[in-house]
Amino acid sequence: MSEELVPENPEQETEENEAEAVKQRKNGLYPGISDELADNMKSGWADTEQHGLQPIAQAEHTAARRAALSARFPGERLVIPAGNLKTRSNDTEYAFRASTEYAYLTGDQTQDGVLVLEPKDGGHEATLYLLPRSNRENGEFWLDGQGELWVGRRNSLSEAEQLLSIPTKDVRELTAALTEATGPVRNVRGHDPSVEAALTDKVTAERDEELRVYLSEARLVKDAFEIAELQKACDATARGFEDVVRSLDKAEATSERFIEGTFFLRARIEGNDIGYASICAAGPHATTLHWVRNDGDVRSGELLLLDAGVETNDLYTADVTRTLPINGTFSPLQRKIYDAVYEAQEAGIAAVRPGATFRDFHEASQRVLAEKLVAWGLLGDLDVEKVLELGLQRRWTLHGTGHMLGMDVHDCAVARTEAYVDGVLEPGVCLTVEPGLYFQADDLTVPEEYRGIGVRIEDDILVTEDGNRNLSDTLPRQADEVEAWMARLKG
């Protein structure tokens, strides 16, 4: 990685201090830059401004989302930031990912952006405050570590306005505008400290939380664009799982990280990124629910629990898990445990339908698993009803059977209990169904041969008008189908 000409990035410059910044650059704050070089860099550049751009596919949907938001909070100024870069180490940053609320309402993914909805004529007027293209006159484009020659070209404000169908302004004007603003204001906190500082005496935590909760609940029911994106994410994820199966021999020669890297390649080819840290858990690591170290051995005869999802370029993620026999064939005990989880997942998926409660699919899956554990003699002489009453099956099932899915892998996470966990399913809801059984390597309450086996099967389920649709059903789930699929891929 090249080293910048300056030890730190200059602060964002407004129209007022631009001339002073140029003077400082010429006076030695930027070593090795002569007046002649500074002047030379101002000229000789082609005009690359783009005109007549068509709006992004999401624009009509984001407009509808903003209209619903406007109707919910009439007469109030609403501020939704994208967020800023976060330091990874010293002068390098993590890859930027816009806040979900901001991307949901705008379709934009650029750092430092802020959506402001100003009350007007009984509704709201939306303005998107963005960083314009880095300035060529003051040298920002080549001297600033976030300038165009360092990190790439930003859209101009005009280009962004055409693409997003939202009027734009320079974000460097926003602090002053917010400081001078009057009337009630709500802000989505936790993304942009400068916005929060400008609004510190104008907002309350309670009112801001109401805005955040509303935006979380608004995502419970997906529109047509979102459903198509989730399907795209699932399809790409299925291809990533196929890539992994084809490369299992290489993983055996290296480690779980070969699996992680193989899936990541597919995510970057077909999408923006992985939607969350991939769980590539081989052998006893499969009993650790969120095993993301991915540094263990991959051994023939053991199982691989792969929990991974591609995030699309519009930031919608799949969340799929398959538990695979590394050598392509389940042992009798592995198959017994796998079939139990499969049967539990089938019961859970069948419970996903309009009018059902969110808890129904969890309870259906847990009942099947409790029945299996009782039948295997792991819970003494207790019957299934008593086991479920006491929750004793959870020693080996551990987690809830699913969650909402969308732009966040655990989407709608701050929705009210009555709207989510105690809510009723309706068409457009997308959730995961992912029961599992996990027998820890040091669990002395189960026969030794069970220890170190973990199985989870997870699919992404869309509630439809007459039931549900499995968005990830291109990946086999039944044990015989899994073995046949792996045999084909391994050749």
DAQUI-V837676 format. One record per helix or strand of 3 or more residues. SS is the DSSP state (2 for helix, 1 for strand). FROM is the first residue (numbers start at 1). TO is the last residue. Records with the same first field share a line. If there is no record, write none. Layout:
SS->FROM-TO / FROM-TO
This chain:
2->18-29 / 35-40 / 59-72 / 100-106 / 140-143 / 148-151 / 157-164 / 171-180 / 193-198 / 205-218 / 224-246 / 248-253 / 256-270 / 283-287 / 332-350 / 358-375 / 384-390 / 394-397 / 448-450 / 479-490
1->77-81 / 87-89 / 114-120 / 123-130 / 168-170 / 185-187 / 279-282 / 303-308 / 320-325 / 430-433 / 436-439 / 453-456 / 458-464 / 467-470
